[in-house]
């Protein structure tokens, strides 16, 4: 299946976003070929299985590297977080601040500055 995808454009090229994914693709094709040849020569099936494990490991590293690159690019493109506004300082500058007296039975009254 990997070989069919690699010949899809009319010429052979290893598909993959980075070197590890390309290595995984090549090992996948080698694994399939060795598994098929293992029908005639059984020891080759063992090598095919090992190539399949290597392919899976290379794919894991390739996908991890690709995901890290995408996250890094998204973080660089994200706008910076908004700066917090100190509401209490802005309100005291214009004299619109209310405070509660020490007696909780009475209502809130204005400050006497």
LUMFI-588707 format. One line per field, with one value per residue (C-alpha): x, y, z; residue number from 1. Coordinates in Angstrom, 3 decimals. Example, Ala and Ser with C-alpha at 12.3 -4.5 7.8 and 13.67 -1.06 7.14 Angstrom:
BEGIN
c1 <- [12.300 13.670] .
c2 <- [-4.500 -1.060] .
c3 <- [7.800 7.140] .
num <- [1 2] .
// end
This chain:
BEGIN
c1 <- [0.000 2.879 4.512 1.249 0.993 4.629 4.054 0.811 2.380 3.727 7.246 8.640 9.043 8.950 5.968 6.335 6.577 10.079 13.029 11.652 8.317 10.145 12.304 9.157 7.636 10.735 10.861 7.158 7.740 10.766 8.699 5.988 8.501 10.315 7.017 6.030 9.417 9.076 6.421 9.183 12.094 10.708 13.669 12.902 9.507 11.343 13.322 10.057 8.588 11.630 11.403 7.721 8.592 11.282 8.755 6.298 8.988 10.180 6.573 6.021 9.084 8.105 4.558 5.844 8.298 5.611 3.142 5.795 6.529 2.819 2.385 5.449 4.137 0.703 2.234 4.268 1.171 -1.052 -1.671 -0.296 -2.755 -4.500 -3.020 -5.093 -6.736 -6.651 -10.255 -9.876 -7.061 -8.988 -12.109 -10.326 -8.749 -12.174 -13.688 -16.210 -15.255 -17.667 -16.739 -18.665 -18.686 -17.681 -21.347 -22.898 -26.452 -26.107 -25.900 -22.799 -21.775 -19.259 -15.743 -14.739 -11.404] .
c2 <- [0.000 2.380 1.640 2.367 5.749 6.522 5.812 7.850 10.875 8.853 8.645 7.146 9.349 8.479 10.082 11.662 15.087 14.581 12.188 9.896 9.469 8.748 6.142 4.595 4.452 2.763 0.253 -0.458 -1.352 -3.484 -5.225 -6.085 -7.413 -9.506 -10.878 -11.932 -13.526 -15.210 -17.469 -19.130 -18.640 -18.551 -16.733 -13.696 -13.396 -12.731 -9.946 -8.613 -8.483 -6.615 -4.150 -3.653 -2.818 -0.405 1.188 1.746 3.282 5.606 6.656 7.465 9.708 11.298 12.070 13.466 15.753 16.892 17.639 19.594 21.721 22.472 23.436 25.695 27.402 27.897 29.416 31.870 32.908 33.352 36.960 37.991 37.822 41.102 43.208 43.275 46.572 47.740 48.873 50.148 52.546 53.888 54.503 56.377 58.756 60.175 59.908 57.150 54.774 53.589 51.920 50.061 51.446 49.373 49.081 46.380 47.458 50.678 51.081 51.788 55.417 57.466 58.169 61.457 62.377] .
c3 <- [0.000 0.818 -2.529 -4.367 -2.651 -3.467 -7.183 -7.260 -8.947 -11.872 -10.442 -7.252 -4.195 -0.506 1.138 4.548 6.130 7.545 7.488 10.189 8.383 5.107 6.886 8.352 4.882 3.428 6.299 5.801 2.158 3.083 5.743 3.246 0.741 3.364 4.693 1.189 0.530 3.926 2.421 0.397 2.830 6.419 8.066 5.911 7.639 10.921 9.260 7.840 11.323 12.640 9.754 10.595 14.217 13.010 10.676 13.515 15.734 12.963 12.275 15.957 16.039 12.720 13.843 17.145 15.338 12.887 15.701 17.628 14.552 14.105 17.767 17.636 14.489 16.066 19.203 17.130 15.171 18.249 19.321 22.689 25.601 26.477 29.247 32.437 33.355 36.969 37.410 40.971 40.063 37.082 39.217 42.006 39.547 38.655 42.141 41.399 44.183 46.851 50.103 52.773 56.272 59.280 60.306 58.121 58.946 56.961 53.226 51.170 51.174 49.210 50.429 51.994 50.451] .
num <- [1 2 3 4 5 6 7 8 9 10 11 12 13 14 15 16 17 18 19 20 21 22 23 24 25 26 27 28 29 30 31 32 33 34 35 36 37 38 39 40 41 42 43 44 45 46 47 48 49 50 51 52 53 54 55 56 57 58 59 60 61 62 63 64 65 66 67 68 69 70 71 72 73 74 75 76 77 78 79 80 81 82 83 84 85 86 87 88 89 90 91 92 93 94 95 96 97 98 99 100 101 102 103 104 105 106 107 108 109 110 111 112 113] .
// end
